[in-house]
Amino acid sequence: MQMNEYNLEFKPKSKKSLNSNDLLRLIFGYVARIANEKNLDNLLMLMADMGKEMIMADRCSLWILDREKNELWTRVAHGVNEIRIPANSGLVGHSIASEQQLFIDDAYKDNRFNPDVDKKTGYRTQAIIVIPFRNSEGEIIGAYQAINKMTRSKKFTAKDLEYLTLAASYSGNSLESTLLNLEIEETQKEIIFTMGEIGESRSKETGNHIKRVADYSKILALKYGMDDNEAELLKIASPMHDIGKVAISDSILKKPGKLTDEEFDTMKSHTEVGYNLLKGSSRKILKAAAIVARQHHEKWNGRGYPDGVKGEDIHIYGRITAIADVFDALGSDRCYKKAWELDRILNLFKEERGNHFDPLLVDLFIDNIGELVHIRDAYSDVYGE
Protein backbone atom coordinates (compact mmCIF):
# COMPACT_ATOMS: atom_id res chain seq x y z
CA MET A 1 0.00 0.00 0.00
CA GLN A 2 1.33 3.44 -0.92
CA MET A 3 1.49 6.18 1.75
CA ASN A 4 -0.95 8.39 -0.15
CA GLU A 5 -3.58 5.70 0.20
CA TYR A 6 -3.88 6.42 3.91
CA ASN A 7 -6.86 8.58 4.73
CA LEU A 8 -5.34 11.23 6.98
CA GLU A 9 -8.73 12.75 7.73
CA PHE A 10 -10.09 9.43 9.01
CA LYS A 11 -12.98 9.91 11.43
CA PRO A 12 -14.76 6.99 13.10
CA LYS A 13 -18.36 6.72 11.97
CA SER A 14 -19.52 5.87 15.48
CA LYS A 15 -18.20 6.52 18.95
CA LYS A 16 -16.47 3.19 19.28
CA SER A 17 -12.84 2.42 19.92
CA LEU A 18 -10.73 1.91 16.82
CA ASN A 19 -9.92 -1.58 15.62
CA SER A 20 -6.28 -2.47 15.01
CA ASN A 21 -6.40 -1.84 11.26
CA ASP A 22 -7.94 1.59 11.66
CA LEU A 23 -5.41 2.45 14.36
CA LEU A 24 -2.45 1.44 12.21
CA ARG A 25 -3.79 3.40 9.27
CA LEU A 26 -4.24 6.46 11.44
CA ILE A 27 -0.77 6.22 13.03
CA PHE A 28 1.08 5.70 9.74
CA GLY A 29 -0.73 8.63 8.18
CA TYR A 30 0.13 11.01 11.00
CA VAL A 31 3.73 9.81 11.30
CA ALA A 32 4.29 10.68 7.63
CA ARG A 33 2.96 14.19 8.10
CA ILE A 34 4.69 14.81 11.42
CA ALA A 35 8.07 13.74 10.00
CA ASN A 36 7.85 16.41 7.29
CA GLU A 37 6.42 19.26 9.39
CA LYS A 38 8.83 22.01 10.50
CA ASN A 39 6.36 24.64 11.72
CA LEU A 40 5.91 24.31 15.48
CA ASP A 41 2.23 25.28 15.56
CA ASN A 42 1.36 22.85 12.79
CA LEU A 43 3.41 20.12 14.43
CA LEU A 44 1.67 20.55 17.78
CA MET A 45 -1.73 20.44 16.11
CA LEU A 46 -0.88 17.29 14.18
CA MET A 47 0.24 15.63 17.39
CA ALA A 48 -2.88 16.75 19.22
CA ASP A 49 -5.06 15.45 16.39
CA MET A 50 -3.23 12.14 16.39
CA GLY A 51 -3.73 11.62 20.12
CA LYS A 52 -7.34 12.71 19.96
CA GLU A 53 -8.21 10.22 17.24
CA MET A 54 -6.13 7.36 18.65
CA ILE A 55 -8.05 7.21 21.92
CA MET A 56 -11.35 8.86 20.94
CA ALA A 57 -10.82 11.91 23.17
CA ASP A 58 -12.88 15.05 22.80
CA ARG A 59 -9.84 17.27 23.15
CA CYS A 60 -6.12 16.77 23.22
CA SER A 61 -3.33 19.24 24.01
CA LEU A 62 0.44 19.20 24.04
CA TRP A 63 1.91 21.30 26.83
CA ILE A 64 5.50 22.53 26.55
CA LEU A 65 7.65 23.26 29.59
CA ASP A 66 9.31 26.69 29.45
CA ARG A 67 12.04 26.36 32.06
CA GLU A 68 13.24 29.96 31.76
CA LYS A 69 9.82 31.39 32.60
CA ASN A 70 8.84 28.44 34.81
CA GLU A 71 5.64 28.09 32.81
CA LEU A 72 3.70 25.52 30.88
CA TRP A 73 2.22 26.67 27.60
CA THR A 74 0.12 25.34 24.79
CA ARG A 75 -0.37 27.41 21.67
CA VAL A 76 -2.59 25.02 19.79
CA ALA A 77 -5.10 22.96 21.72
CA HIS A 78 -8.54 21.86 20.58
CA GLY A 79 -10.98 24.63 21.37
CA VAL A 80 -8.55 27.21 22.78
CA ASN A 81 -5.83 29.69 21.81
CA GLU A 82 -2.47 29.98 23.59
CA ILE A 83 -2.62 29.35 27.32
CA ARG A 84 0.21 29.85 29.81
CA ILE A 85 0.10 28.62 33.38
CA PRO A 86 2.67 28.28 36.20
CA ALA A 87 4.81 25.17 35.73
CA ASN A 88 3.51 23.58 38.92
CA SER A 89 -0.15 24.32 38.16
CA GLY A 90 -2.94 21.77 37.84
CA LEU A 91 -2.77 18.18 36.76
CA VAL A 92 -0.27 18.79 33.95
CA GLY A 93 2.08 20.58 36.34
CA HIS A 94 1.72 17.79 38.88
CA SER A 95 2.38 15.13 36.26
CA ILE A 96 5.55 16.87 35.07
CA ALA A 97 6.82 17.62 38.58
CA SER A 98 6.21 14.06 39.78
CA GLU A 99 7.25 12.52 36.45
CA GLN A 100 4.17 10.34 36.71
CA GLN A 101 1.31 9.56 34.36
CA LEU A 102 -2.16 10.59 35.54
CA PHE A 103 -5.32 8.62 34.82
CA ILE A 104 -8.45 10.27 36.24
CA ASP A 105 -12.15 9.52 35.74
CA ASP A 106 -13.51 12.76 37.25
CA ALA A 107 -11.22 15.78 37.38
CA TYR A 108 -13.42 17.77 39.76
CA LYS A 109 -13.07 15.07 42.42
CA ASP A 110 -9.28 15.42 42.31
CA ASN A 111 -7.88 18.28 44.42
CA ARG A 112 -4.88 18.60 42.10
CA PHE A 113 -7.12 19.74 39.25
CA ASN A 114 -7.01 23.46 38.42
CA PRO A 115 -10.42 24.56 37.02
CA ASP A 116 -9.13 27.98 35.87
CA VAL A 117 -8.80 26.90 32.22
CA ASP A 118 -12.36 25.54 32.27
CA LYS A 119 -13.53 28.87 33.68
CA LYS A 120 -11.76 30.75 30.88
CA THR A 121 -13.10 28.52 28.11
CA GLY A 122 -16.51 27.48 29.43
CA TYR A 123 -15.55 23.85 28.94
CA ARG A 124 -16.35 21.03 31.40
CA THR A 125 -13.46 18.66 31.99
CA GLN A 126 -14.24 15.16 33.25
CA ALA A 127 -11.96 12.23 32.36
CA ILE A 128 -8.27 13.04 31.90
CA ILE A 129 -5.05 11.33 30.88
CA VAL A 130 -1.76 13.21 31.31
CA ILE A 131 1.54 11.70 30.12
CA PRO A 132 4.89 13.51 30.40
CA PHE A 133 7.25 13.21 27.45
CA ARG A 134 11.03 13.49 27.34
CA ASN A 135 13.84 14.56 25.03
CA SER A 136 16.70 12.31 23.94
CA GLU A 137 18.60 13.08 27.16
CA GLY A 138 15.71 11.90 29.30
CA GLU A 139 14.61 15.37 30.42
CA ILE A 140 10.88 16.05 30.57
CA ILE A 141 10.02 18.78 28.07
CA GLY A 142 6.23 18.68 28.21
CA ALA A 143 3.14 16.55 28.52
CA TYR A 144 0.32 15.08 26.47
CA GLN A 145 -3.14 15.78 27.89
CA ALA A 146 -6.30 14.07 26.66
CA ILE A 147 -9.71 15.16 27.95
CA ASN A 148 -13.12 13.48 27.96
CA LYS A 149 -13.56 10.07 26.36
CA MET A 150 -16.15 10.14 23.58
CA THR A 151 -17.42 6.56 23.90
CA ARG A 152 -20.52 5.63 25.90
CA SER A 153 -18.56 4.87 29.06
CA LYS A 154 -17.01 8.36 29.02
CA LYS A 155 -13.96 6.86 30.72
CA PHE A 156 -10.51 6.19 29.35
CA THR A 157 -9.13 2.66 29.47
CA ALA A 158 -5.76 1.05 30.17
CA LYS A 159 -5.45 0.54 26.41
CA ASP A 160 -5.95 4.29 25.86
CA LEU A 161 -3.14 4.96 28.32
CA GLU A 162 -0.90 2.56 26.42
CA TYR A 163 -1.67 4.16 23.05
CA LEU A 164 -1.19 7.71 24.29
CA THR A 165 2.09 6.71 25.95
CA LEU A 166 3.37 5.59 22.55
CA ALA A 167 2.21 8.87 20.99
CA ALA A 168 3.90 10.86 23.76
CA SER A 169 7.20 9.02 23.27
CA TYR A 170 7.17 9.72 19.53
CA SER A 171 6.08 13.33 20.07
CA GLY A 172 8.92 14.05 22.48
CA ASN A 173 11.53 13.08 19.91
CA SER A 174 9.84 15.03 17.10
CA LEU A 175 9.36 18.14 19.22
CA GLU A 176 12.96 18.12 20.42
CA SER A 177 14.21 18.34 16.84
CA THR A 178 11.80 21.13 15.92
CA LEU A 179 12.49 23.15 19.08
CA LEU A 180 16.24 22.82 18.49
CA ASN A 181 15.87 24.10 14.92
CA LEU A 182 13.77 27.01 16.18
CA GLU A 183 16.43 27.86 18.75
CA ILE A 184 19.08 27.86 16.02
CA GLU A 185 16.91 30.11 13.84
CA GLU A 186 16.30 32.53 16.72
CA THR A 187 20.04 32.66 17.38
CA GLN A 188 20.66 33.43 13.71
CA LYS A 189 18.09 36.22 13.84
CA GLU A 190 19.73 37.76 16.90
CA ILE A 191 23.17 37.63 15.29
CA ILE A 192 21.87 39.17 12.07
CA PHE A 193 20.05 41.93 13.91
CA THR A 194 23.11 42.69 16.05
CA MET A 195 25.35 42.82 12.98
CA GLY A 196 22.84 45.16 11.34
CA GLU A 197 22.91 47.43 14.39
CA ILE A 198 26.72 47.55 14.24
CA GLY A 199 26.62 48.67 10.61
CA GLU A 200 23.99 51.32 11.26
CA SER A 201 25.51 52.68 14.47
CA ARG A 202 28.71 53.56 12.65
CA SER A 203 26.76 55.98 10.47
CA LYS A 204 24.77 57.53 13.35
CA GLU A 205 21.71 55.39 12.70
CA THR A 206 19.82 53.65 15.49
CA GLY A 207 18.65 50.15 16.31
CA ASN A 208 15.11 51.40 15.80
CA HIS A 209 15.97 52.27 12.21
CA ILE A 210 16.61 48.65 11.31
CA LYS A 211 13.54 47.51 13.26
CA ARG A 212 11.42 49.89 11.24
CA VAL A 213 13.03 48.97 7.92
CA ALA A 214 12.45 45.30 8.73
CA ASP A 215 8.76 45.83 9.48
CA TYR A 216 8.22 48.11 6.46
CA SER A 217 9.86 45.49 4.25
CA LYS A 218 7.61 42.71 5.48
CA ILE A 219 4.45 44.77 4.97
CA LEU A 220 5.44 45.72 1.42
CA ALA A 221 6.44 42.12 0.67
CA LEU A 222 3.02 40.84 1.78
CA LYS A 223 1.21 43.54 -0.20
CA TYR A 224 3.32 42.61 -3.22
CA GLY A 225 2.06 39.04 -2.93
CA MET A 226 4.83 37.15 -1.17
CA ASP A 227 3.72 34.38 1.15
CA ASP A 228 4.22 34.73 4.91
CA ASN A 229 7.42 32.68 4.97
CA GLU A 230 9.21 34.68 2.29
CA ALA A 231 8.00 38.00 3.70
CA GLU A 232 9.35 36.97 7.11
CA LEU A 233 12.63 35.97 5.45
CA LEU A 234 12.97 39.46 3.98
CA LYS A 235 12.10 41.01 7.34
CA ILE A 236 14.94 39.08 8.96
CA ALA A 237 17.42 39.80 6.15
CA SER A 238 16.74 43.50 5.56
CA PRO A 239 18.52 44.75 8.72
CA MET A 240 21.77 43.70 7.05
CA HIS A 241 21.40 46.16 4.18
CA ASP A 242 24.20 48.45 5.42
CA ILE A 243 26.48 45.88 7.04
CA GLY A 244 29.21 46.82 4.56
CA LYS A 245 29.59 50.17 6.31
CA VAL A 246 31.80 48.41 8.87
CA ALA A 247 34.58 48.77 6.29
CA ILE A 248 34.10 52.52 5.68
CA SER A 249 36.36 54.86 7.65
CA ASP A 250 34.84 57.29 10.16
CA SER A 251 36.35 60.22 8.28
CA ILE A 252 33.98 59.46 5.39
CA LEU A 253 31.09 57.83 7.20
CA LYS A 254 30.71 60.64 9.72
CA LYS A 255 31.81 63.57 7.61
CA PRO A 256 29.36 66.44 8.28
CA GLY A 257 29.65 68.07 4.87
CA LYS A 258 29.29 66.91 1.28
CA LEU A 259 31.50 64.04 0.20
CA THR A 260 34.00 64.44 -2.61
CA ASP A 261 33.57 62.24 -5.67
CA GLU A 262 36.36 59.98 -4.44
CA GLU A 263 34.83 59.77 -0.96
CA PHE A 264 31.42 58.99 -2.42
CA ASP A 265 32.91 56.17 -4.47
CA THR A 266 34.36 54.76 -1.27
CA MET A 267 31.00 55.12 0.46
CA LYS A 268 29.24 53.29 -2.38
CA SER A 269 31.57 50.34 -1.91
CA HIS A 270 29.66 49.36 1.25
CA THR A 271 27.16 47.53 -0.98
CA GLU A 272 29.81 45.24 -2.45
CA VAL A 273 31.58 44.83 0.88
CA GLY A 274 28.33 43.73 2.51
CA TYR A 275 27.58 41.34 -0.32
CA ASN A 276 31.04 39.79 -0.14
CA LEU A 277 30.70 39.32 3.61
CA LEU A 278 27.48 37.37 3.20
CA LYS A 279 27.54 35.69 -0.20
CA GLY A 280 29.43 32.57 0.84
CA SER A 281 26.76 31.31 3.22
CA SER A 282 24.41 28.50 2.27
CA ARG A 283 21.82 29.70 4.81
CA LYS A 284 18.79 31.16 3.08
CA ILE A 285 18.61 34.07 5.53
CA LEU A 286 22.16 35.17 4.80
CA LYS A 287 21.75 34.56 1.06
CA ALA A 288 18.76 36.92 1.13
CA ALA A 289 20.77 39.42 3.20
CA ALA A 290 23.56 39.32 0.62
CA ILE A 291 21.08 40.30 -2.11
CA VAL A 292 19.70 43.13 -0.01
CA ALA A 293 23.18 44.42 0.89
CA ARG A 294 24.23 44.57 -2.76
CA GLN A 295 21.07 45.87 -4.40
CA HIS A 296 19.31 48.26 -2.02
CA HIS A 297 20.89 51.27 -3.77
CA GLU A 298 20.03 50.15 -7.30
CA LYS A 299 17.42 52.25 -9.12
CA TRP A 300 14.54 51.24 -11.34
CA ASN A 301 15.94 53.41 -14.17
CA GLY A 302 19.38 51.77 -13.99
CA ARG A 303 21.20 54.77 -12.49
CA GLY A 304 21.87 53.21 -9.10
CA TYR A 305 24.89 51.34 -7.80
CA PRO A 306 26.95 49.18 -7.64
CA ASP A 307 25.92 47.38 -10.86
CA GLY A 308 23.56 49.80 -12.58
CA VAL A 309 20.92 47.12 -13.13
CA LYS A 310 17.40 48.31 -13.80
CA GLY A 311 13.75 47.33 -13.65
CA GLU A 312 12.94 43.77 -12.71
CA ASP A 313 16.61 42.82 -13.10
CA ILE A 314 16.87 44.25 -9.59
CA HIS A 315 15.85 41.52 -7.17
CA ILE A 316 12.52 42.16 -5.47
CA TYR A 317 14.31 42.07 -2.09
CA GLY A 318 16.48 44.98 -3.17
CA ARG A 319 13.54 46.94 -4.62
CA ILE A 320 11.50 46.58 -1.44
CA THR A 321 14.35 47.40 0.94
CA ALA A 322 15.18 50.48 -1.12
CA ILE A 323 11.75 51.95 -0.47
CA ALA A 324 11.78 50.94 3.20
CA ASP A 325 15.23 52.43 3.77
CA VAL A 326 14.56 55.74 2.02
CA PHE A 327 11.16 56.18 3.69
CA ASP A 328 12.72 55.70 7.10
CA ALA A 329 15.66 57.97 6.35
CA LEU A 330 13.33 60.78 5.28
CA GLY A 331 10.54 60.20 7.79
CA SER A 332 12.51 59.84 11.01
CA ASP A 333 14.22 62.40 13.21
CA ARG A 334 17.97 62.17 13.52
CA CYS A 335 20.34 63.96 15.87
CA TYR A 336 21.49 65.96 12.82
CA LYS A 337 18.10 66.59 11.08
CA LYS A 338 14.35 66.71 11.51
CA ALA A 339 11.97 64.31 9.78
CA TRP A 340 10.32 65.43 6.58
CA GLU A 341 6.59 66.09 6.59
CA LEU A 342 4.56 63.16 5.26
CA ASP A 343 3.20 65.11 2.27
CA ARG A 344 6.74 66.00 1.21
CA ILE A 345 7.79 62.33 1.44
CA LEU A 346 4.79 61.17 -0.59
CA ASN A 347 5.50 63.78 -3.25
CA LEU A 348 9.09 62.57 -3.55
CA PHE A 349 7.98 58.96 -4.00
CA LYS A 350 5.47 60.02 -6.65
CA GLU A 351 8.20 61.91 -8.48
CA GLU A 352 10.58 58.94 -8.24
CA ARG A 353 7.96 56.39 -9.29
CA GLY A 354 9.52 54.62 -12.28
CA ASN A 355 12.81 56.48 -11.76
CA HIS A 356 14.36 55.49 -8.46
CA PHE A 357 11.65 53.06 -7.37
CA ASP A 358 9.57 50.21 -8.77
CA PRO A 359 6.26 51.88 -9.77
CA LEU A 360 4.12 49.03 -8.47
CA LEU A 361 5.86 49.12 -5.11
CA VAL A 362 5.39 52.89 -4.92
CA ASP A 363 1.66 52.41 -5.44
CA LEU A 364 1.57 49.77 -2.69
CA PHE A 365 3.62 52.04 -0.45
CA ILE A 366 1.21 54.95 -0.88
CA ASP A 367 -1.90 52.77 -0.54
CA ASN A 368 -0.63 51.42 2.78
CA ILE A 369 1.10 54.50 4.14
CA GLY A 370 -1.07 54.52 7.27
CA GLU A 371 0.23 51.13 8.33
CA LEU A 372 3.83 52.19 7.71
CA VAL A 373 3.42 55.45 9.63
CA HIS A 374 1.99 53.49 12.56
CA ILE A 375 5.18 51.42 12.70
CA ARG A 376 7.36 54.51 12.37
CA ASP A 377 5.60 56.17 15.29
CA ALA A 378 5.66 53.02 17.42
CA TYR A 379 9.44 52.76 17.09
CA SER A 380 10.30 56.44 16.95
CA ASP A 381 13.67 57.79 18.12
CA VAL A 382 13.80 60.48 20.80
CA TYR A 383 16.63 62.99 20.85
CA GLY A 384 17.56 65.76 23.22
CA GLU A 385 16.20 64.24 26.43
Secondary structure, DSSP 8 states (H G I E B T S, - for coil): --GGGS-TT---SSSS---HHHHHHHHHHHHHHHHH---HHHHHHHHHHHHHHHHTEEEEEEEEEETTTTEEEES-BTTB--EEEETT-HHHHHHHHHT--EEES-GGG-TT--THHHHHHT----SEEEEEEE-TTS-EEEEEEEEEE-STT-S--HHHHHHHHHHHHHHHHHHHHHHHHHHHHHHHHHHHHHHHHHHHHTTT--HHHHHHHHHHHHHHHHHHT--HHHHHHHHHHGGGTTGGGGGS-HHHHT-SS---HHHHHHHHTHHHHHHHHHTT--SHHHHHHHHHHHHTT--TTS--SSS---GGGS-HHHHHHHHHHHHHHHHS-BTTB----HHHHHHHHHHTBTTTB-HHHHHHHHHTHHHHHHHHHHT------
